[in-house]
């Protein structure tokens, strides 16, 4: 997954942001789940010094289920 594709998930107006409860620690880790090119993309990221730091992205099966949930 290239960086430019991963960034597009953040631009989806229907995106969802979730806290990664399993892998937190010193810094908060989050998921951005957004639609990119008709598919649901999950981007794992953290905030570091006021900047979003992406550390992983992929088409995660559970991402679609989270994306389609209504709040």
mmCIF file of the N, C-alpha and C atoms, coordinates in Angstrom:
data_MODEL
# 
_entry.id   MODEL 
# 
loop_
_atom_site.group_PDB 
_atom_site.id 
_atom_site.type_symbol 
_atom_site.label_atom_id 
_atom_site.label_alt_id 
_atom_site.label_comp_id 
_atom_site.label_asym_id 
_atom_site.label_entity_id 
_atom_site.label_seq_id 
_atom_site.pdbx_PDB_ins_code 
_atom_site.Cartn_x 
_atom_site.Cartn_y 
_atom_site.Cartn_z 
_atom_site.occupancy 
_atom_site.B_iso_or_equiv 
_atom_site.pdbx_formal_charge 
_atom_site.auth_seq_id 
_atom_site.auth_comp_id 
_atom_site.auth_asym_id 
_atom_site.auth_atom_id 
_atom_site.pdbx_PDB_model_num 
ATOM 1   N N  . UNK A 1 1  ? 0.843   -1.168 0.000  1.00 0.00 ? 1  UNK A N  1 
ATOM 2   C CA . UNK A 1 1  ? 0.000   0.000  0.000  1.00 0.00 ? 1  UNK A CA 1 
ATOM 3   C C  . UNK A 1 1  ? 0.891   1.234  0.000  1.00 0.00 ? 1  UNK A C  1 
ATOM 4   N N  . UNK A 1 2  ? 0.697   2.124  -0.961 1.00 0.00 ? 2  UNK A N  1 
ATOM 5   C CA . UNK A 1 2  ? 1.524   3.327  -0.992 1.00 0.00 ? 2  UNK A CA 1 
ATOM 6   C C  . UNK A 1 2  ? 0.899   4.438  -0.138 1.00 0.00 ? 2  UNK A C  1 
ATOM 7   N N  . UNK A 1 3  ? 1.708   5.393  0.225  1.00 0.00 ? 3  UNK A N  1 
ATOM 8   C CA . UNK A 1 3  ? 1.312   6.478  1.113  1.00 0.00 ? 3  UNK A CA 1 
ATOM 9   C C  . UNK A 1 3  ? 0.154   7.293  0.534  1.00 0.00 ? 3  UNK A C  1 
ATOM 10  N N  . UNK A 1 4  ? 0.220   7.632  -0.739 1.00 0.00 ? 4  UNK A N  1 
ATOM 11  C CA . UNK A 1 4  ? -0.815  8.457  -1.370 1.00 0.00 ? 4  UNK A CA 1 
ATOM 12  C C  . UNK A 1 4  ? -2.195  7.790  -1.295 1.00 0.00 ? 4  UNK A C  1 
ATOM 13  N N  . UNK A 1 5  ? -2.248  6.479  -1.480 1.00 0.00 ? 5  UNK A N  1 
ATOM 14  C CA . UNK A 1 5  ? -3.518  5.750  -1.381 1.00 0.00 ? 5  UNK A CA 1 
ATOM 15  C C  . UNK A 1 5  ? -4.020  5.760  0.064  1.00 0.00 ? 5  UNK A C  1 
ATOM 16  N N  . UNK A 1 6  ? -3.132  5.522  1.014  1.00 0.00 ? 6  UNK A N  1 
ATOM 17  C CA . UNK A 1 6  ? -3.519  5.500  2.433  1.00 0.00 ? 6  UNK A CA 1 
ATOM 18  C C  . UNK A 1 6  ? -4.093  6.846  2.868  1.00 0.00 ? 6  UNK A C  1 
ATOM 19  N N  . UNK A 1 7  ? -3.508  7.930  2.426  1.00 0.00 ? 7  UNK A N  1 
ATOM 20  C CA . UNK A 1 7  ? -3.975  9.269  2.794  1.00 0.00 ? 7  UNK A CA 1 
ATOM 21  C C  . UNK A 1 7  ? -5.398  9.520  2.308  1.00 0.00 ? 7  UNK A C  1 
ATOM 22  N N  . UNK A 1 8  ? -5.777  8.920  1.211  1.00 0.00 ? 8  UNK A N  1 
ATOM 23  C CA . UNK A 1 8  ? -7.122  9.129  0.654  1.00 0.00 ? 8  UNK A CA 1 
ATOM 24  C C  . UNK A 1 8  ? -8.228  8.657  1.593  1.00 0.00 ? 8  UNK A C  1 
ATOM 25  N N  . UNK A 1 9  ? -7.963  7.714  2.474  1.00 0.00 ? 9  UNK A N  1 
ATOM 26  C CA . UNK A 1 9  ? -8.967  7.260  3.448  1.00 0.00 ? 9  UNK A CA 1 
ATOM 27  C C  . UNK A 1 9  ? -9.391  8.400  4.368  1.00 0.00 ? 9  UNK A C  1 
ATOM 28  N N  . UNK A 1 10 ? -8.480  9.299  4.692  1.00 0.00 ? 10 UNK A N  1 
ATOM 29  C CA . UNK A 1 10 ? -8.789  10.431 5.564  1.00 0.00 ? 10 UNK A CA 1 
ATOM 30  C C  . UNK A 1 10 ? -9.687  11.451 4.875  1.00 0.00 ? 10 UNK A C  1 
ATOM 31  N N  . UNK A 1 11 ? -9.701  11.452 3.553  1.00 0.00 ? 11 UNK A N  1 
ATOM 32  C CA . UNK A 1 11 ? -10.493 12.414 2.782  1.00 0.00 ? 11 UNK A CA 1 
ATOM 33  C C  . UNK A 1 11 ? -11.935 11.977 2.569  1.00 0.00 ? 11 UNK A C  1 
ATOM 34  N N  . UNK A 1 12 ? -12.256 10.739 2.915  1.00 0.00 ? 12 UNK A N  1 
ATOM 35  C CA . UNK A 1 12 ? -13.622 10.239 2.796  1.00 0.00 ? 12 UNK A CA 1 
ATOM 36  C C  . UNK A 1 12 ? -14.479 10.907 3.870  1.00 0.00 ? 12 UNK A C  1 
ATOM 37  N N  . UNK A 1 13 ? -15.547 11.598 3.460  1.00 0.00 ? 13 UNK A N  1 
ATOM 38  C CA . UNK A 1 13 ? -16.417 12.277 4.423  1.00 0.00 ? 13 UNK A CA 1 
ATOM 39  C C  . UNK A 1 13 ? -17.158 11.291 5.323  1.00 0.00 ? 13 UNK A C  1 
ATOM 40  N N  . UNK A 1 14 ? -17.271 10.040 4.916  1.00 0.00 ? 14 UNK A N  1 
ATOM 41  C CA . UNK A 1 14 ? -17.917 9.016  5.725  1.00 0.00 ? 14 UNK A CA 1 
ATOM 42  C C  . UNK A 1 14 ? -16.951 8.212  6.570  1.00 0.00 ? 14 UNK A C  1 
ATOM 43  N N  . UNK A 1 15 ? -15.692 8.629  6.621  1.00 0.00 ? 15 UNK A N  1 
ATOM 44  C CA . UNK A 1 15 ? -14.667 7.865  7.354  1.00 0.00 ? 15 UNK A CA 1 
ATOM 45  C C  . UNK A 1 15 ? -15.032 7.734  8.825  1.00 0.00 ? 15 UNK A C  1 
ATOM 46  N N  . UNK A 1 16 ? -14.464 6.716  9.447  1.00 0.00 ? 16 UNK A N  1 
ATOM 47  C CA . UNK A 1 16 ? -14.644 6.480  10.878 1.00 0.00 ? 16 UNK A CA 1 
ATOM 48  C C  . UNK A 1 16 ? -13.254 6.401  11.510 1.00 0.00 ? 16 UNK A C  1 
ATOM 49  N N  . UNK A 1 17 ? -13.128 6.960  12.701 1.00 0.00 ? 17 UNK A N  1 
ATOM 50  C CA . UNK A 1 17 ? -11.876 6.910  13.450 1.00 0.00 ? 17 UNK A CA 1 
ATOM 51  C C  . UNK A 1 17 ? -12.145 6.147  14.745 1.00 0.00 ? 17 UNK A C  1 
ATOM 52  N N  . UNK A 1 18 ? -11.312 5.149  15.016 1.00 0.00 ? 18 UNK A N  1 
ATOM 53  C CA . UNK A 1 18 ? -11.439 4.333  16.223 1.00 0.00 ? 18 UNK A CA 1 
ATOM 54  C C  . UNK A 1 18 ? -10.093 4.272  16.938 1.00 0.00 ? 18 UNK A C  1 
ATOM 55  N N  . UNK A 1 19 ? -10.149 4.156  18.252 1.00 0.00 ? 19 UNK A N  1 
ATOM 56  C CA . UNK A 1 19 ? -8.942  3.946  19.054 1.00 0.00 ? 19 UNK A CA 1 
ATOM 57  C C  . UNK A 1 19 ? -8.573  2.473  18.996 1.00 0.00 ? 19 UNK A C  1 
ATOM 58  N N  . UNK A 1 20 ? -7.286  2.191  18.835 1.00 0.00 ? 20 UNK A N  1 
ATOM 59  C CA . UNK A 1 20 ? -6.784  0.816  18.850 1.00 0.00 ? 20 UNK A CA 1 
ATOM 60  C C  . UNK A 1 20 ? -6.527  0.447  20.305 1.00 0.00 ? 20 UNK A C  1 
ATOM 61  N N  . UNK A 1 21 ? -7.505  -0.188 20.918 1.00 0.00 ? 21 UNK A N  1 
ATOM 62  C CA . UNK A 1 21 ? -7.432  -0.545 22.335 1.00 0.00 ? 21 UNK A CA 1 
ATOM 63  C C  . UNK A 1 21 ? -6.363  -1.600 22.627 1.00 0.00 ? 21 UNK A C  1 
ATOM 64  N N  . UNK A 1 22 ? -6.073  -2.464 21.666 1.00 0.00 ? 22 UNK A N  1 
ATOM 65  C CA . UNK A 1 22 ? -5.134  -3.565 21.886 1.00 0.00 ? 22 UNK A CA 1 
ATOM 66  C C  . UNK A 1 22 ? -3.672  -3.131 21.835 1.00 0.00 ? 22 UNK A C  1 
ATOM 67  N N  . UNK A 1 23 ? -3.369  -2.110 21.034 1.00 0.00 ? 23 UNK A N  1 
ATOM 68  C CA . UNK A 1 23 ? -1.974  -1.792 20.793 1.00 0.00 ? 23 UNK A CA 1 
ATOM 69  C C  . UNK A 1 23 ? -1.575  -0.397 21.233 1.00 0.00 ? 23 UNK A C  1 
ATOM 70  N N  . UNK A 1 24 ? -2.300  0.152  22.190 1.00 0.00 ? 24 UNK A N  1 
ATOM 71  C CA . UNK A 1 24 ? -1.921  1.451  22.733 1.00 0.00 ? 24 UNK A CA 1 
ATOM 72  C C  . UNK A 1 24 ? -0.660  1.307  23.565 1.00 0.00 ? 24 UNK A C  1 
ATOM 73  N N  . UNK A 1 25 ? -0.354  2.290  24.303 1.00 0.00 ? 25 UNK A N  1 
ATOM 74  C CA . UNK A 1 25 ? 0.835   2.219  25.146 1.00 0.00 ? 25 UNK A CA 1 
ATOM 75  C C  . UNK A 1 25 ? 1.313   3.624  25.418 1.00 0.00 ? 25 UNK A C  1 
ATOM 76  N N  . UNK A 1 26 ? 2.547   3.881  25.069 1.00 0.00 ? 26 UNK A N  1 
ATOM 77  C CA . UNK A 1 26 ? 3.130   5.201  25.291 1.00 0.00 ? 26 UNK A CA 1 
ATOM 78  C C  . UNK A 1 26 ? 2.367   6.265  24.498 1.00 0.00 ? 26 UNK A C  1 
ATOM 79  N N  . UNK A 1 27 ? 2.007   5.944  23.263 1.00 0.00 ? 27 UNK A N  1 
ATOM 80  C CA . UNK A 1 27 ? 1.221   6.890  22.470 1.00 0.00 ? 27 UNK A CA 1 
ATOM 81  C C  . UNK A 1 27 ? -0.069  6.224  21.999 1.00 0.00 ? 27 UNK A C  1 
ATOM 82  N N  . UNK A 1 28 ? -1.109  7.023  21.862 1.00 0.00 ? 28 UNK A N  1 
ATOM 83  C CA . UNK A 1 28 ? -2.397  6.511  21.414 1.00 0.00 ? 28 UNK A CA 1 
ATOM 84  C C  . UNK A 1 28 ? -2.300  6.075  19.951 1.00 0.00 ? 28 UNK A C  1 
ATOM 85  N N  . UNK A 1 29 ? -2.850  4.904  19.654 1.00 0.00 ? 29 UNK A N  1 
ATOM 86  C CA . UNK A 1 29 ? -2.895  4.406  18.280 1.00 0.00 ? 29 UNK A CA 1 
ATOM 87  C C  . UNK A 1 29 ? -4.341  4.370  17.823 1.00 0.00 ? 29 UNK A C  1 
ATOM 88  N N  . UNK A 1 30 ? -4.542  4.686  16.558 1.00 0.00 ? 30 UNK A N  1 
ATOM 89  C CA . UNK A 1 30 ? -5.893  4.821  16.025 1.00 0.00 ? 30 UNK A CA 1 
ATOM 90  C C  . UNK A 1 30 ? -6.029  4.127  14.680 1.00 0.00 ? 30 UNK A C  1 
ATOM 91  N N  . UNK A 1 31 ? -7.288  3.920  14.284 1.00 0.00 ? 31 UNK A N  1 
ATOM 92  C CA . UNK A 1 31 ? -7.624  3.408  12.963 1.00 0.00 ? 31 UNK A CA 1 
ATOM 93  C C  . UNK A 1 31 ? -8.454  4.466  12.251 1.00 0.00 ? 31 UNK A C  1 
ATOM 94  N N  . UNK A 1 32 ? -8.172  4.709  10.993 1.00 0.00 ? 32 UNK A N  1 
ATOM 95  C CA . UNK A 1 32 ? -9.047  5.484  10.121 1.00 0.00 ? 32 UNK A CA 1 
ATOM 96  C C  . UNK A 1 32 ? -9.580  4.491  9.094  1.00 0.00 ? 32 UNK A C  1 
ATOM 97  N N  . UNK A 1 33 ? -10.898 4.381  9.012  1.00 0.00 ? 33 UNK A N  1 
ATOM 98  C CA . UNK A 1 33 ? -11.506 3.455  8.062  1.00 0.00 ? 33 UNK A CA 1 
ATOM 99  C C  . UNK A 1 33 ? -12.299 4.296  7.069  1.00 0.00 ? 33 UNK A C  1 
ATOM 100 N N  . UNK A 1 34 ? -11.872 4.273  5.808  1.00 0.00 ? 34 UNK A N  1 
ATOM 101 C CA . UNK A 1 34 ? -12.518 5.089  4.788  1.00 0.00 ? 34 UNK A CA 1 
ATOM 102 C C  . UNK A 1 34 ? -12.574 4.377  3.456  1.00 0.00 ? 34 UNK A C  1 
ATOM 103 N N  . UNK A 1 35 ? -13.428 4.886  2.594  1.00 0.00 ? 35 UNK A N  1 
ATOM 104 C CA . UNK A 1 35 ? -13.608 4.287  1.277  1.00 0.00 ? 35 UNK A CA 1 
ATOM 105 C C  . UNK A 1 35 ? -12.624 4.924  0.302  1.00 0.00 ? 35 UNK A C  1 
ATOM 106 N N  . UNK A 1 36 ? -11.883 4.062  -0.405 1.00 0.00 ? 36 UNK A N  1 
ATOM 107 C CA . UNK A 1 36 ? -10.911 4.500  -1.400 1.00 0.00 ? 36 UNK A CA 1 
ATOM 108 C C  . UNK A 1 36 ? -11.106 3.634  -2.635 1.00 0.00 ? 36 UNK A C  1 
ATOM 109 N N  . UNK A 1 37 ? -11.461 4.249  -3.744 1.00 0.00 ? 37 UNK A N  1 
ATOM 110 C CA . UNK A 1 37 ? -11.639 3.504  -4.983 1.00 0.00 ? 37 UNK A CA 1 
ATOM 111 C C  . UNK A 1 37 ? -12.687 2.403  -4.891 1.00 0.00 ? 37 UNK A C  1 
ATOM 112 N N  . UNK A 1 38 ? -13.746 2.648  -4.128 1.00 0.00 ? 38 UNK A N  1 
ATOM 113 C CA . UNK A 1 38 ? -14.812 1.664  -4.003 1.00 0.00 ? 38 UNK A CA 1 
ATOM 114 C C  . UNK A 1 38 ? -14.559 0.555  -3.000 1.00 0.00 ? 38 UNK A C  1 
ATOM 115 N N  . UNK A 1 39 ? -13.395 0.557  -2.352 1.00 0.00 ? 39 UNK A N  1 
ATOM 116 C CA . UNK A 1 39 ? -13.067 -0.447 -1.334 1.00 0.00 ? 39 UNK A CA 1 
ATOM 117 C C  . UNK A 1 39 ? -12.881 0.244  0.006  1.00 0.00 ? 39 UNK A C  1 
ATOM 118 N N  . UNK A 1 40 ? -13.050 -0.517 1.082  1.00 0.00 ? 40 UNK A N  1 
ATOM 119 C CA . UNK A 1 40 ? -12.878 0.024  2.430  1.00 0.00 ? 40 UNK A CA 1 
ATOM 120 C C  . UNK A 1 40 ? -11.435 -0.216 2.871  1.00 0.00 ? 40 UNK A C  1 
ATOM 121 N N  . UNK A 1 41 ? -10.740 0.875  3.154  1.00 0.00 ? 41 UNK A N  1 
ATOM 122 C CA . UNK A 1 41 ? -9.327  0.831  3.527  1.00 0.00 ? 41 UNK A CA 1 
ATOM 123 C C  . UNK A 1 41 ? -9.184  1.179  5.004  1.00 0.00 ? 41 UNK A C  1 
ATOM 124 N N  . UNK A 1 42 ? -8.373  0.414  5.710  1.00 0.00 ? 42 UNK A N  1 
ATOM 125 C CA . UNK A 1 42 ? -8.070  0.685  7.117  1.00 0.00 ? 42 UNK A CA 1 
ATOM 126 C C  . UNK A 1 42 ? -6.639  1.206  7.213  1.00 0.00 ? 42 UNK A C  1 
ATOM 127 N N  . UNK A 1 43 ? -6.490  2.377  7.829  1.00 0.00 ? 43 UNK A N  1 
ATOM 128 C CA . UNK A 1 43 ? -5.172  2.987  8.009  1.00 0.00 ? 43 UNK A CA 1 
ATOM 129 C C  . UNK A 1 43 ? -4.895  3.068  9.503  1.00 0.00 ? 43 UNK A C  1 
ATOM 130 N N  . UNK A 1 44 ? -3.779  2.511  9.917  1.00 0.00 ? 44 UNK A N  1 
ATOM 131 C CA . UNK A 1 44 ? -3.373  2.561  11.321 1.00 0.00 ? 44 UNK A CA 1 
ATOM 132 C C  . UNK A 1 44 ? -2.415  3.746  11.474 1.00 0.00 ? 44 UNK A C  1 
ATOM 133 N N  . UNK A 1 45 ? -2.704  4.596  12.484 1.00 0.00 ? 45 UNK A N  1 
ATOM 134 C CA . UNK A 1 45 ? -1.905  5.810  12.618 1.00 0.00 ? 45 UNK A CA 1 
ATOM 135 C C  . UNK A 1 45 ? -1.846  6.275  14.066 1.00 0.00 ? 45 UNK A C  1 
ATOM 136 N N  . UNK A 1 46 ? -0.990  7.234  14.305 1.00 0.00 ? 46 UNK A N  1 
ATOM 137 C CA . UNK A 1 46 ? -0.869  7.890  15.594 1.00 0.00 ? 46 UNK A CA 1 
ATOM 138 C C  . UNK A 1 46 ? -0.582  9.364  15.337 1.00 0.00 ? 46 UNK A C  1 
ATOM 139 N N  . UNK A 1 47 ? -0.783  10.184 16.356 1.00 0.00 ? 47 UNK A N  1 
ATOM 140 C CA . UNK A 1 47 ? -0.384  11.592 16.287 1.00 0.00 ? 47 UNK A CA 1 
ATOM 141 C C  . UNK A 1 47 ? 0.957   11.706 16.985 1.00 0.00 ? 47 UNK A C  1 
ATOM 142 N N  . UNK A 1 48 ? 1.899   12.341 16.336 1.00 0.00 ? 48 UNK A N  1 
ATOM 143 C CA . UNK A 1 48 ? 3.201   12.561 16.949 1.00 0.00 ? 48 UNK A CA 1 
ATOM 144 C C  . UNK A 1 48 ? 3.631   13.992 16.658 1.00 0.00 ? 48 UNK A C  1 
ATOM 145 N N  . UNK A 1 49 ? 3.789   14.763 17.714 1.00 0.00 ? 49 UNK A N  1 
ATOM 146 C CA . UNK A 1 49 ? 4.183   16.170 17.599 1.00 0.00 ? 49 UNK A CA 1 
ATOM 147 C C  . UNK A 1 49 ? 3.266   16.933 16.646 1.00 0.00 ? 49 UNK A C  1 
ATOM 148 N N  . UNK A 1 50 ? 1.940   16.681 16.770 1.00 0.00 ? 50 UNK A N  1 
ATOM 149 C CA . UNK A 1 50 ? 0.956   17.399 15.976 1.00 0.00 ? 50 UNK A CA 1 
ATOM 150 C C  . UNK A 1 50 ? 0.808   16.940 14.540 1.00 0.00 ? 50 UNK A C  1 
ATOM 151 N N  . UNK A 1 51 ? 1.461   15.849 14.186 1.00 0.00 ? 51 UNK A N  1 
ATOM 152 C CA . UNK A 1 51 ? 1.412   15.326 12.823 1.00 0.00 ? 51 UNK A CA 1 
ATOM 153 C C  . UNK A 1 51 ? 0.881   13.899 12.840 1.00 0.00 ? 51 UNK A C  1 
ATOM 154 N N  . UNK A 1 52 ? 0.074   13.562 11.844 1.00 0.00 ? 52 UNK A N  1 
ATOM 155 C CA . UNK A 1 52 ? -0.393  12.184 11.715 1.00 0.00 ? 52 UNK A CA 1 
ATOM 156 C C  . UNK A 1 52 ? 0.751   11.339 11.179 1.00 0.00 ? 52 UNK A C  1 
ATOM 157 N N  . UNK A 1 53 ? 1.046   10.236 11.870 1.00 0.00 ? 53 UNK A N  1 
ATOM 158 C CA . UNK A 1 53 ? 2.082   9.294  11.430 1.00 0.00 ? 53 UNK A CA 1 
ATOM 159 C C  . UNK A 1 53 ? 1.402   7.982  11.091 1.00 0.00 ? 53 UNK A C  1 
ATOM 160 N N  . UNK A 1 54 ? 1.400   7.636  9.805  1.00 0.00 ? 54 UNK A N  1 
ATOM 161 C CA . UNK A 1 54 ? 0.811   6.380  9.350  1.00 0.00 ? 54 UNK A CA 1 
ATOM 162 C C  . UNK A 1 54 ? 1.850   5.276  9.524  1.00 0.00 ? 54 UNK A C  1 
ATOM 163 N N  . UNK A 1 55 ? 1.456   4.195  10.184 1.00 0.00 ? 55 UNK A N  1 
ATOM 164 C CA . UNK A 1 55 ? 2.397   3.079  10.342 1.00 0.00 ? 55 UNK A CA 1 
ATOM 165 C C  . UNK A 1 55 ? 1.885   1.786  9.722  1.00 0.00 ? 55 UNK A C  1 
ATOM 166 N N  . UNK A 1 56 ? 0.731   1.838  9.069  1.00 0.00 ? 56 UNK A N  1 
ATOM 167 C CA . UNK A 1 56 ? 0.238   0.651  8.375  1.00 0.00 ? 56 UNK A CA 1 
ATOM 168 C C  . UNK A 1 56 ? -1.081  0.936  7.683  1.00 0.00 ? 56 UNK A C  1 
ATOM 169 N N  . UNK A 1 57 ? -1.340  0.233  6.597  1.00 0.00 ? 57 UNK A N  1 
ATOM 170 C CA . UNK A 1 57 ? -2.609  0.390  5.877  1.00 0.00 ? 57 UNK A CA 1 
ATOM 171 C C  . UNK A 1 57 ? -2.883  -0.871 5.082  1.00 0.00 ? 57 UNK A C  1 
ATOM 172 N N  . UNK A 1 58 ? -4.170  -1.187 4.952  1.00 0.00 ? 58 UNK A N  1 
ATOM 173 C CA . UNK A 1 58 ? -4.533  -2.348 4.162  1.00 0.00 ? 58 UNK A CA 1 
ATOM 174 C C  . UNK A 1 58 ? -6.034  -2.521 4.090  1.00 0.00 ? 58 UNK A C  1 
ATOM 175 N N  . UNK A 1 59 ? -6.461  -3.426 3.255  1.00 0.00 ? 59 UNK A N  1 
ATOM 176 C CA . UNK A 1 59 ? -7.873  -3.733 3.085  1.00 0.00 ? 59 UNK A CA 1 
ATOM 177 C C  . UNK A 1 59 ? -8.230  -4.834 4.079  1.00 0.00 ? 59 UNK A C  1 
ATOM 178 N N  . UNK A 1 60 ? -8.499  -4.436 5.301  1.00 0.00 ? 60 UNK A N  1 
ATOM 179 C CA . UNK A 1 60 ? -8.769  -5.301 6.439  1.00 0.00 ? 60 UNK A CA 1 
ATOM 180 C C  . UNK A 1 60 ? -10.226 -5.738 6.373  1.00 0.00 ? 60 UNK A C  1 
ATOM 181 N N  . UNK A 1 61 ? -10.507 -7.025 6.463  1.00 0.00 ? 61 UNK A N  1 
ATOM 182 C CA . UNK A 1 61 ? -11.873 -7.541 6.340  1.00 0.00 ? 61 UNK A CA 1 
ATOM 183 C C  . UNK A 1 61 ? -12.855 -6.907 7.322  1.00 0.00 ? 61 UNK A C  1 
ATOM 184 N N  . UNK A 1 62 ? -12.440 -6.751 8.553  1.00 0.00 ? 62 UNK A N  1 
ATOM 185 C CA . UNK A 1 62 ? -13.338 -6.177 9.557  1.00 0.00 ? 62 UNK A CA 1 
ATOM 186 C C  . UNK A 1 62 ? -13.599 -4.696 9.329  1.00 0.00 ? 62 UNK A C  1 
ATOM 187 N N  . UNK A 1 63 ? -12.755 -4.043 8.567  1.00 0.00 ? 63 UNK A N  1 
ATOM 188 C CA . UNK A 1 63 ? -12.926 -2.613 8.306  1.00 0.00 ? 63 UNK A CA 1 
ATOM 189 C C  . UNK A 1 63 ? -14.270 -2.291 7.692  1.00 0.00 ? 63 UNK A C  1 
ATOM 190 N N  . UNK A 1 64 ? -14.738 -3.130 6.770  1.00 0.00 ? 64 UNK A N  1 
ATOM 191 C CA . UNK A 1 64 ? -16.029 -2.884 6.128  1.00 0.00 ? 64 UNK A CA 1 
ATOM 192 C C  . UNK A 1 64 ? -17.155 -2.910 7.153  1.00 0.00 ? 64 UNK A C  1 
ATOM 193 N N  . UNK A 1 65 ? -17.107 -3.855 8.068  1.00 0.00 ? 65 UNK A N  1 
ATOM 194 C CA . UNK A 1 65 ? -18.141 -3.973 9.101  1.00 0.00 ? 65 UNK A CA 1 
ATOM 195 C C  . UNK A 1 65 ? -18.166 -2.717 9.986  1.00 0.00 ? 65 UNK A C  1 
ATOM 196 N N  . UNK A 1 66 ? -16.986 -2.241 10.385 1.00 0.00 ? 66 UNK A N  1 
ATOM 197 C CA . UNK A 1 66 ? -16.911 -1.027 11.195 1.00 0.00 ? 66 UNK A CA 1 
ATOM 198 C C  . UNK A 1 66 ? -17.374 0.192  10.406 1.00 0.00 ? 66 UNK A C  1 
ATOM 199 N N  . UNK A 1 67 ? -17.011 0.246  9.148  1.00 0.00 ? 67 UNK A N  1 
ATOM 200 C CA . UNK A 1 67 ? -17.373 1.382  8.296  1.00 0.00 ? 67 UNK A CA 1 
ATOM 201 C C  . UNK A 1 67 ? -18.888 1.483  8.138  1.00 0.00 ? 67 UNK A C  1 
ATOM 202 N N  . UNK A 1 68 ? -19.551 0.354  8.025  1.00 0.00 ? 68 UNK A N  1 
ATOM 203 C CA . UNK A 1 68 ? -20.988 0.345  7.795  1.00 0.00 ? 68 UNK A CA 1 
ATOM 204 C C  . UNK A 1 68 ? -21.824 0.487  9.065  1.00 0.00 ? 68 UNK A C  1 
ATOM 205 N N  . UNK A 1 69 ? -21.180 0.441  10.247 1.00 0.00 ? 69 UNK A N  1 
ATOM 206 C CA . UNK A 1 69 ? -21.913 0.593  11.502 1.00 0.00 ? 69 UNK A CA 1 
ATOM 207 C C  . UNK A 1 69 ? -22.499 2.002  11.592 1.00 0.00 ? 69 UNK A C  1 
ATOM 208 N N  . UNK A 1 70 ? -23.699 2.089  12.133 1.00 0.00 ? 70 UNK A N  1 
ATOM 209 C CA . UNK A 1 70 ? -24.276 3.401  12.401 1.00 0.00 ? 70 UNK A CA 1 
ATOM 210 C C  . UNK A 1 70 ? -24.026 3.743  13.864 1.00 0.00 ? 70 UNK A C  1 
ATOM 211 N N  . UNK A 1 71 ? -23.749 4.976  14.122 1.00 0.00 ? 71 UNK A N  1 
ATOM 212 C CA . UNK A 1 71 ? -23.434 5.398  15.496 1.00 0.00 ? 71 UNK A CA 1 
ATOM 213 C C  . UNK A 1 71 ? -24.674 5.570  16.322 1.00 0.00 ? 71 UNK A C  1 
# 
